[in-house]
């Protein structure tokens, strides 16, 4: 589930809603801070957002 954690902010921006699950957010932050092998391989939130924007533009959703 941790790879999808970085997608949450993109879902919020694109979908215009608030993901209100503080325990999941706190768990994700702990995983990224405490486990180097996890944080090395998880995409940056900005990269994820740009990827989704490009796909939306490609498919005429924006």
Secondary structure, 3 states (H helix, E strand, C coil): CHHHHCCHHHHHHHHCCCCCCHHHHHHHHHHHHHCHHHHHHCCCHHHHHHHHHHHHHHCCCC
